[in-house]
Amino acid sequence: MFYNLTMKLESAGIIIGLRPFGERDMVAHIFTREFGMLAGMMKGAAVAKKNRPLVGQVGAASWNARLDSALGAFHWESSRNMAAPLMNDAETLAIVNSAFALIHALLPEREKYTFLYDRTIDLLDKIGNHFLKFGNEATTPPLGGVGARSCGPVGGQHNPEKRNTELALHQAQNLRKNMTSAEKLLWHYLKDNKMGYAFRKQCPINKYIADFVCLEKRLIIELDGEQHYEEGNRMHDVERTKILNGDGYRIIRFDNRQVFKDMDGVLRVIHEYLCPPTASRGAETTLALCDSPQGGSNSALITSELNEHLTTPPLGGVGAHGCGPVGGQDGFYKEDIHRLYLDWEIWLLRELGYALDLSRCSNCGRTDNLTHLSPRTGRAVCRTCAAPYDGRLFELPVDLDATKYFLNKIAQDQGGRALPHARQQVKG
């Protein structure tokens, strides 16, 4: 039978669900980067001997339908099965199943969630010990330093704007095409002169490639992964910073987690470097920041009192007033499976409008001694303010029981549904 297909959507995607339809076909649910959740028929998928679709596969999806309301049909080309390395680990498989079930249950169809898609890819990358992106922060650190990727000598040592070599330009192009999730998120706020100045991404400077640079202000912004805290990499960072400082550049460093959890604080620091406060500006200035990628807007209040804290951010961007690692401010982030999944759920909550605010007490506004989380507002509470409500607040650090509570609230708000069974099986 011939169908006159009039609609076509194409995007990279992850198969998060398959169910049989008859003896030969299957109905697939694919989480795509450009169009969010899509559902459609896969003809002959149940009996396919080659390129058989499996849950966890990443690939290229083409969705076709005659009408917008029709189920449609998929053409699927798999590039890799990211769940395959996890088949021998029941606990990890349960976490992946939980993530897929939450996406299927809570996300509306055909609504774009680009950053959540990228975070999901990162989650699968890390827990499967595979990395899809060239230059991913978890790969072996380059020789020139960790944050600014080394590419060998580029131009003159004291003339970073000099014409770069073809090798450096090629590597910079690759890095631009394969930016990490944190880089993509921050770039949304820096591109198109949104901060009042032009920024370049993955820009060759001296023998390094900086994550972001404003040439007019001679300002470099670097995003650090967990490997930056290793002693050897710290030494490379120091050496790289000295060289770039000698070329007249100032460097701000942020931890990737700060970008995901305290974007307002990150942007405040960048703005202070671009436009240092002066006496003529008065004691207080309000800065309206750009719209967030998923709708809504952020705003930040910049006061002259912040300047003393923002002059020289240490490694990791502590000056960004970030909330620190979820689970407290002490110690470095440990990439165990549950921590990775917890971070993913916090990101999911943010995408669904339930962003947790761990930066200050919701009652008195203090930023220290934060010990609890309010189940009503999703905001931190200090020890003093939490005392009258003992037993009714979540204790920090945030754990999977807390995120489960907020996810359950979302499910209830979406029609009184229960959380998927796969999520119920994951323990905090």
C-alpha angles and dihedrals in degrees: 000000000000120000121197099221112201103170127062131177122182128188146131111270152164123238104232100168142020131180130177121257110190120321100306110024136067135201110230131200111204126185104215130194097226103034107024117222117011129178125198149139123276108204115220093357094132093059101032114131096190128043090005110182117243133179109265096033118135118207148111117310126197114189119195131183140158094225134026090239095049123106091239131197131266131223105198131194112184120212099178143347104234094184094056096086089055098058093102095050112073095186094052092045089053090055093049090048089051092052092049092046092051092050090050095046103040108031119083117231120266096009114128119241102170097163094046088051090052091048090051091052089049091051092052091044095055102040090046091047091235128118123205099184125081109238094013110175091244094062124094109299114250121244098250097061137297107259097039105049114230119235103167126261112341120187118319120337092235097033107061094170091060116118108284128225122264090247093056093046091049092051092047090052091052091050092050090053093048105040118161120249092257091051092049092050095049091043089060088065097041103045125091092028091287091152092048094260135074117256130191123209125222092001122178111237122172105319094333139073112229120211093227132355137184103204093190092059095031088233125149123194119200129188115209129210124204093274091069090078094063112109096239092050092049089059090051089050092053092050093047092048092052092052094048092044087054088056089056100260127135116212130211118191127199131181113239090239092060090057091054098041107030110025092153090058092047092051092047090057093047091049091051090054093047095044111021112203117257132190091254091061092065129230096297136029128181118219121193109209127208125276117279118251093250097044132275122072141256128222133192134197112218118197130183088241089069092063095078089057096045102051098095116010110201124227110304094031098267088165089069090080089235122174090241124224114341103256098046139316098269126090132011126289114269116210100221119147098256093048091052091049092046090055090050092052091049088053090049090053090052092051090051093051100263100106112172114230112208097159100094144359112281091217109040102012098235117148100208134069092029106170108156144043124221113233089204100053104016090232131127122260126202122234094255096051092043095056096086090051099050111162095016099078132067115249120235134270094071112241138183092270090062095048089046089057093054093043089052089053089054091049090050091049090052094063107308096287124157122238114269115274090240090062092046088059094059111090126208 
